[in-house]
Amino acid sequence: MPDAVDDPTPQEDRLTRLSESGVVREAEHLVPFRGRMVSKLEEAAAVLGEEDPRDQQMVADLGKEYHDQPPVEAAGVDLAAIRAVDPQFDDFSFRTIARETFNKVREARSTERTGEADALLSPTMEAEVSQEVSGDVAAHRHRLLPGLEVDGATMVAASVVGGREVIDVRLDVAGEEMERDDATAAVVAGDATVRRWSERWRFERDPSMDSSQTDRDHTLKFGDEGWMVAHCGWVVTQIERLPAAPAAPA
């Protein structure tokens, strides 16, 4: 006589229906956006035990958040060259990769755990970040970016150079910037003022490279070194902090 199989609980059954209805696909784009979008996902998890109409409304809200996102490309940016060598290129998915990369690299810099940025930076950029961390350690300082969030990520240039895809992204961010003394925790540079600034990150990728194993290794990880989405071989080759926009005349 075959072993009895337990029927799924109402909550397990509801979770299955939510997954099949598209929440998981939407979440792949929304989770790295953080802020209020993560709050939406947390709310979705909190109402799994509520009635189905609530679940359905949450699915609709998540879908609206996704489709109401601002344009990925700045005016005049042409992706034809990128899609000629990479027909599967999706600009919304790429923006998710860019956002998560920013968060991972900046977190690695602040925590001084450079392993968190593994496979996200070119060898030159890896050396640069490691050198910055080593300088902090030698100076007995700790660079912190409390409350750092990405307000916007826009592709501002796209090309193919030597067979490699090259995309520049302007990241508009907000947060505090400060440095603390390791021994006393006193603030020795910066302050707790929330400021806004923009950075230009260059991403490159060899479209012929098979990144599936690297993506699998990182997306299956939990914790600091895990990725929410596959990064498909995109690495950062340049980071530039942009000058502040001139103040508007009074």
N, C-alpha and C positions, 0 to 999 in steps of 0.2 A: 504494500500500500504506500503510495507516494507521501512524502512529508507534507504536512499542511503548510500553506503559504499564508502569512499574515496579510490581511487586507490593508491597503494604505490608509493612514489616518486622514481625516478631512483636511488637515493642514498640509500633509505631504501631497495629497491629491491636488490641492489648490496651487501649491508651489509648482507642480508639474504643468498645470494649465497655464500659469503665468509664464513659465519658461517657453512653452510652445507658442504663446501668443506674441512673443517678440520682446519682452522685457530684457532678456539676456542680450539680444542683439543691440537694443538701444543702450544698455548699460555699458557695452564695450566702448561707446563713444562718449558717454556722459560722465562716467566715474572719474577719468583723469581731469575733468574740468573743475572739479572740487567746488568749494563754495556752496551756493544754493542748489546746484545740481546734485551734489552728493547728499544734501539734505533731503532732496526728493527721493533718492534711492533708499535712504535710511527710513523715510516715512513709508515707502513701499514695503520694506521688511517689517515695519511695526504693525502694518495692517493686514498681514498675511492671515491672521486669525479672524478677520472681520468678514462681512458678507461679500459675496461675489460682486455685487454692483460697485463696492468700494475698490475692489481689485481692478475691475474694468476701467474705472475712472482714472486710477493711477496709471494704467497702461496708456490711456489717452493723453494724460498730462505729460508723461515722459516722451511720447511721440511728438507732442507739440513743442516741447523744449528742444528736441533734436532738430526738427524741421525749421524752427524759428531762429536758428543760429545765424549770426552775421555772415556775410560772404567770406570765403576762405582766401580768395585772391584779391589783391589790391587792383584798382582800375589799371588796365593796360597790360597786366601779366598774362602771358600766353603760355599754356601748358602743352601746346602741340608737339614741341620737341621732346618733352618728357614722355608723352603718351606714344610717340613714335618708337621709342626704345622700350617702353614699359606700358603696354596696352592695358594692363590691369590697374594702373595707378588710380587711386581714389583720393581726391583732395581732402575730403572730410576725415578719412582715416589717417591721412598724413598729418593733419592738424592735431589729431589726438596723440600721435607719436611725438610731435614736436612739444606739446604741452607736458607730456609725461617725462620726456627727456629733460626738459628744463627743471622740472621738480626734482627728478632724481639727481641730476648733476649738482644743483644748488644744495640739496640736502647732504650729498656726499661731502661737499666743500665745508658746510657748517659743522657737520658731525665729525669731520676729519676721518671718515671711513670711505676712502676712495674706491673700495670694492663695490660700493653701491652704484657706481657709474660704469661698471664693467660692461664692455661691448657697446657703449653709447658714445664714446669719444675716439677720435683718431689717435694714433700713437703720440703725435705732437701735442695734442690737447691733453692727453692723459699725463704727459710729462709736465705740462704747464700747471695743471691742477695739483699734481703731487708736489711740485716745487712751492706753490702757494701754501699748501698745508704744512710742508716742512718749515717754511718761514714763520708761520704762526707758532708752531711747536717750539722753535728756537727762541722766539721772542716771548714765549710764555703767555701768548694771547689766544683768544678764541673768537673767531668771527661768527656772528649770529645774524640771522635774518628772520626775526619773529614775525609771524602772521603773513609771510610772503604768499601772494596769490597772483595768478595770471589773469588779468582782466581781458586780454585779447591776444590772438595769435593770427597774423596775417602774412600770407606769402607775398613778398614784394619783388622777387626775381626768380626766374626759373630758366635753366639752360642745360645743355648736354655738352660737356667738355671732355675730349679724349675718351668718349664712350661712357663717361660717368655722369649720372644725373646730379645736378647741383641746384639746390633750392635755398634761397635766403628767406628767413622768417623774422618779422618784427614782432617781438613779444612785449606787450604793454603790461607792466607789473606794478604791484603796490605792496609795501611792507616797511618794516623798521630795519635799520642798518646800524649795527653797533659792534664794538669789540670789547671784550671783558678780559681782565687780568685773570690768569688761571689760578693764582694763589688767593687773591682777595675777592674775586668776582666783581671788582669795581669796573665801571664803564670807563674805558680809557680812550675811546673814539666813538663818534656817532652818538645817537640818543634814541629815545623811544618814539620819536615823531614818525608817523606813517607818511611816507613819501611815495610819489609815483614817478616812474621812469621807464624808458624803453631800451631794449637790447636787440641787436641784430645777430641772429645765429645762422650760420651756414651749415646745411646738411648735405651730405654727399652719399651716393650709393652706386655700386656696380650692379647694373641690372642682370648681369649674367651670374652673379654669385648666389649660391644656395644657402640661405640663412635659416633654413627650417630647424636645424638642430639647435642653434643658438636661441632662436625664438622659443623652441620647446623647453629648453633648459630653464629659461628665465620665467616664462609664463606659468610653469608648473611649480615655481618656488613661491613660498609664503614668506612674508617679512620684508626686510629692507631691500633685498636684492631681487625681489620678484617684480615682474612687469604685469600690468593690467592687460596690455595688448601686445601682439607681435610687432616688432620694430622693423622687420623685413630688411635688415642690413643697413639701415640709415644710421650714419654716425655724424657727429658734430666735428667740423674741421676749423671753425673760426667763431669767436665770440667777441662782439664789440658793444660797448655801452654807448648809446647814442647821446649827443649833446641835448641838454634840456631845451625845449621850445622857448623862444623869447616870450617874455611876459606881454600880455595884451595891454595896449595903451589905456591909461585911465580915462 
